Amino acid sequence: MKPDMGVLAVINKNDNRYWLEAAPNLKGKINSVAFQLKNGSHVNRQLQKDWNDLEEEAFQIVVLEQLEYEEDESKTDYREELELLKIICTDKLKEQGVKFY
């Protein structure tokens, strides 16, 4: 069974700021991001600082959009499609006035 792929968001519920990431394996990436934040090693320093200051309860990690696999089984590289999906998600959220890390 292939892993779900798509775009995930870490959302600061206090100020509604988002951090987005496209992932070929959503479950694995969600676990990785949560682990990094809990251990103080997330790549986005401002997000990490807010996580440390506000603690885990102030955040949620959600799947924004999923990308379906093509019927052509020979296609294995979905990086371009995932990045495009992330851009689409970012644009939609910007239209709603969302701020980002």
Secondary structure, 3 states (H helix, E strand, C coil): CCCCEEEEEEEECCCCEEEEEEECCHHHHHHHHHHHHHCCCCCCHHHHHHHHHHCHHHEEEEEEEEECCCCCCCCCCCHHHHHHHHHHHHHHHHHCCCEEC
